[in-house]
Amino acid sequence: MNKPTQSVDAHSIMFITQRPELVMVEGQGSWLTDNNGKRYLDFLQGWAVNCLGHGNSGMIEALNAQAKKLINPSPAFYNEPMILLANLLTDNSCFNKVFFANSGAEANEGAIKLARKWGQTNKSGAFEIITFDHSFHGRTIATMSASGKPGWDTMFAPQVPGFPKADLNDLDSVKKLVTDKTVAVMVEPVQGEGGVIPASAEFMTSLRKFTKENNILLIVDEVQAGCGRTGTLFAYQHYSIEPDIMTLGKGIGGGVPLAALMATDAVACFVPGDQGGTYNGNPLMTAVGISVIEQLLAPGFLDSVKAKGQLLRSELLAISEEFGLEGERGEGLLRALILNKDIGSKLVDLARERSPEGLLINSPRPNLLRFMPALNVSADEIAQMCKILRELLKQVS
Ligand SMILES: *Cc1c(COP(=O)(O)O)cnc(C)c1O
């Protein structure tokens, strides 16, 4: 018997994108439930945000306890969770200082400002930041200008100047863009929105060497690839390099709006008036961040992310063989399956519409499916996802 589906009256929601006619109402672990009671196996997890899945009890406890204690002392004062989380992040990275933000774009704005400030103070006003084709750094005007998304250069013209674009994994293309105005290179260790394209170890180590020798800062945008997503706490740790600046977002809050700008002592050169924000470092969000980072650092957790990344990788490779597709790529639990036709968005729709249970995946390029499950996804849920994927690929072939 089919229950009548509830219609969605969303006429007051400003149109920014086509959304399916359903409302998500509940989540637990790797599963979401909509307003009709239908369940979805969630391999989107809020766009690689809910690193501990839906309804994580540690996060909920931290949120409740902090809400009862203190929500907003104002950014003019220190608060306890802000200090604790900053220490946790510096103790477990090569960075010494943290500025908290509310979104990845805002953290990247801060990184751009910090690099330009450093250029004013230390490098005769150098301000250009070399970024990469197909990179994604956010949706503010400056971070859109920094991004290498096709079409974004004219979308809200004029852009913020000073972001020449190089090619990922091609050091010569970086060298060609360097001038006496170059202050930094900003790179995603794995390009996420660009189609899950990892920077090679050789590129990252030679880029670090080159930038160091030429007094150029290295900024890693780990908004998507950081916080355990690739199997190490931070993605730069795969390469045994030490960047000057790092930004975090998405996973650091496990679903709540929290982001961070981190820098070494040598680079953290803001003076009063340069940087701030009403909600920055608020105890409610930083308390959740502590719970998230502590869970990621629990013994064995990151090893299990690596193991599940390997499992997902071998399953996707098997599917690719079976259906004559073009392989897979990624790092840890940020992976993509490369299709042989531009049917990504069709598969995304079929997966969501499937019954009785739907599957949530995404297609950052027409010939690509991206998987960003919770980092505590079970082997059984990976198997269920692959079973559904096989069923859908049969359906379209
Ligand atoms: C999502 C993302 C951003 C933007 O983060 P928001 O929180 O959406 O502002 C920036 N950089 C990368 C690499 C991202 O994946």
The ligand as a MOL file (V3000), in Angstrom:
LIG
                    3D

  0  0  0     0  0            999 V3000
M  V30 BEGIN CTAB
M  V30 COUNTS 15 15 0 0 0
M  V30 BEGIN ATOM
M  V30 1 C 33.2750 23.2490 1.0710 0
M  V30 2 C 34.6080 23.8390 0.8360 0
M  V30 3 C 34.8670 25.2060 1.1150 0
M  V30 4 C 33.7770 26.1500 1.5500 0
M  V30 5 O 33.2910 25.8260 2.7980 0
M  V30 6 P 31.8850 26.4710 3.2680 0
M  V30 7 O 31.7360 26.0160 4.6850 0
M  V30 8 O 30.8430 25.9360 2.3480 0
M  V30 9 O 32.0310 27.9440 3.1520 0
M  V30 10 C 36.1530 25.6590 0.9380 0
M  V30 11 N 37.1370 24.8500 0.5120 0
M  V30 12 C 36.9380 23.5560 0.2410 0
M  V30 13 C 38.0840 22.7070 -0.1990 0
M  V30 14 C 35.6550 23.0050 0.3720 0
M  V30 15 O 35.4340 21.7240 0.0670 0
M  V30 END ATOM
M  V30 BEGIN BOND
M  V30 1 1 1 2
M  V30 2 1 2 3
M  V30 3 2 2 14
M  V30 4 1 3 4
M  V30 5 2 3 10
M  V30 6 1 4 5
M  V30 7 1 5 6
M  V30 8 2 6 7
M  V30 9 1 6 8
M  V30 10 1 6 9
M  V30 11 1 10 11
M  V30 12 2 11 12
M  V30 13 1 12 13
M  V30 14 1 12 14
M  V30 15 1 14 15
M  V30 END BOND
M  V30 END CTAB
M  END
